[in-house]
Amino acid sequence: MARVYNFSAGPAVLPEEVLKEAAAEMLDYKGSGQSVMEMSHRSKVYDNIIKEAEADLRDLLDIPDNYKVLFLQGGASQFFAEVPMNLMKNKKAAYIITGQWAKKAYQEAKIYGDAIAVASSEDKTYSYIPDCSDLDIPEDADYVYICENNTIYGTKYKKLPDTKGHILVSDVSSCFLSEPMDVTKYGVVYGGVQKNIGPAGVVIAIIREDLITDDVLPGTPTMLKWKTQADADSLYNTPPCYNIYICGKVFKWIKKMGGLSAMKEHNEKKAKILYDFLDESKLFNGTVVKEDRSLMNVPFVTGDKELDTKFVEEATKAGFVNLKGHRTVGGMRASIYNAMPIEGVEKLVEFMKKFEKENTK
Ligand SMILES: Cc1ncc(COP(=O)(O)O)c(C=O)c1O
């Protein structure tokens, strides 16, 4: 059966090469006579898998030694709670609300302390990134929180906020490893892997060592205390072993493709093809201000709901799947993560051109 072009926002397309390799190793991983799904997480062979995955990620992002890498569970949504539990010493934090995921993190933090929205783009359906050059951040705020790439709305910070010396915490779920990133600018960087890195079920967190302490909010469950996980090298309990193994394969694939600078180039090329077409199209329009456009998630509309539905239906039949936009934006959204080949975007644009011809007078 032919594979489709999958524009899902997540879980999302993975490199075909990785899937084939995993298939070949399914019954017998490197002569162990077992699938990675079946082996003990305490075995030597699995220890090599998780250690190599971490080493490759450190290499890709050039992660300094004073940052820990944790492979966690619970999705990015559970991490929304882990951030205040582990960091809210003064019970105060500043949140920048650039979409639903940032808002959910902010609402979660409110359970634990005084979460303050210091900027928001909710007034225009989150179609832009607010000016973050001079925010009113309380002196005693424990951290500043952002969602760096807004999966639903298709915006991305091109410049990080001026946190005025406060720790920056960033959710990079939908832009993880899509381009180089200077880890030293952050206290905590984290993301669910189900978009650019692997199968749902793993959150990768990169945390500056001094932020990992026993001084957490009272009542923090053992499992959600970063120190528990850091002290055990992410093996405090049984981790999502197979999923981490796939993440490791994706890290190797990115390295083979030339690393994060090459990924950025590849992603810019793809995004340009789609945005250039949206800018000249008489039928389709992008929904985001140009300067804040994401390289990963591209929402667009025709302005006519029935026509949007027709487009999604016809696209699906033609092998371009998961293009329906989020209900809060409507229309369509093409997520073009690392593993989406250029050819997928070229063919989508060809299809859009044909649809435009057939549906404009
Ligand atoms: C930017 C961002 N943050 C958080 C989440 C929530 O992730 P999870 O479903 O792993 O809790 C998503 C999910 O799509 C997301 O795109």
The ligand as a Tripos MOL2 file, in Angstrom:
@<TRIPOS>MOLECULE
LIG
   16    16     1     0     0
SMALL
NO_CHARGES

@<TRIPOS>ATOM
      1 C1          2.9440   23.2940   21.7640 C.3       1 LIG1
      2 C2          2.2140   22.1700   22.4510 C.ar      1 LIG1
      3 N1          2.2850   22.0760   23.7780 N.ar      1 LIG1
      4 C3          1.6440   21.0990   24.4400 C.ar      1 LIG1
      5 C4          0.8760   20.1680   23.7880 C.ar      1 LIG1
      6 C5          0.1760   19.0890   24.5700 C.3       1 LIG1
      7 O1          0.8700   17.9110   24.4160 O.3       1 LIG1
      8 P1          0.4190   16.5280   25.0560 P.3       1 LIG1
      9 O2         -0.7160   16.0390   24.2510 O.co2     1 LIG1
     10 O3          1.6610   15.6900   24.9470 O.co2     1 LIG1
     11 O4          0.0350   16.7860   26.4760 O.co2     1 LIG1
     12 C6          0.7900   20.2220   22.3950 C.ar      1 LIG1
     13 C7         -0.0030   19.1810   21.6980 C.2       1 LIG1
     14 O5         -0.3090   19.1720   20.5740 O.2       1 LIG1
     15 C8          1.4610   21.2600   21.7160 C.ar      1 LIG1
     16 O6          1.3630   21.3710   20.3870 O.3       1 LIG1
@<TRIPOS>BOND
     1     1     2 1
     2     2     3 ar
     3     2    15 ar
     4     3     4 ar
     5     4     5 ar
     6     5     6 1
     7     5    12 ar
     8     6     7 1
     9     7     8 1
    10     8     9 2
    11     8    10 1
    12     8    11 1
    13    12    13 1
    14    12    15 ar
    15    13    14 2
    16    15    16 1
@<TRIPOS>SUBSTRUCTURE
     1 LIG1         1 GROUP 0 **** ****
